[in-house]
């Protein structure tokens, strides 16, 4: 078992994934990490880290080799966590098996090690010596919960499993969206093919694949009718969040909504819709 170290701007409970600024640094970590290895998180000495946390050992993770996207997690973010173009600074991640926080008084890194650490300790992970490892193993710590929203579960266990795990118990009473607000739901955009104009159906559904099949059963593309193909989809933790995205996208293209079906937009390009889609997801991340 090897203990590594990386520098961070903070440590939250519940704990998110092990994050990296580039795919290359994540790949390097995957190459060296073995089952059971640990990564200690140390607060940087920059102003981005709270003064009381600067230079201190904050927490520890047991990462896996399973890749993830940081934005799949409901992270607590600040404006400084995004660059000037609104991109999250550490979009690449590895899922964790376990995580711990060090108990007060949290020691300074310089109390554990007298050697200097280069920039790679901020961008990636660096191994600690046997003496440093021994000191860290003696530190009091407490296990914390892992942050694992439905989108992260879906990456490992499949989307159907993730949706069933978080779905509310069935009921015979129909209460509309509010009754199902706790269930994970997709916002989707489906391209409508078989017509010269470019059209997209925007909506939300608990199973966008089933919705696509249902549309095609009715439109009969095999007999020359329209065909629906999912272009974009995003899995939300609640129906309310999915509905909010649906309505925002539709309002953005309000003048191009089809008069016979207000959930269909026409005359827009794939790239224009994709840009609006990503812009909404990034704005939601910043707001949270």
Buried (B, 14 or more C-beta within 10 A) or exposed (E): EBBBBBBBBBBBEBBBBBBBBEEEBBEBBBEEBEEEBBBBBBBBBEEBBEEEBBBBBBBBBBBBEBBBBBBBBBBEBEEEBBEEEEEBBBBBBBBBEBBBBBEEEBBBBEEBBEEEBEEEBBBBBBEBEEEBBEBBEEBEBEEBEBBBBBBBBBBEEEBEEBBEEBBEEEEEEEEEBEEBBBBBBBBBBBBBEEEEEBBBBBBBBBBBBEBBEEBBEEBEBEEEEBBBEBBBBBBBBBBBBBBBBBBBBBEBBEEBBBEEEEBBBBEBEEEBBEEBBEBBBBEBBBEE
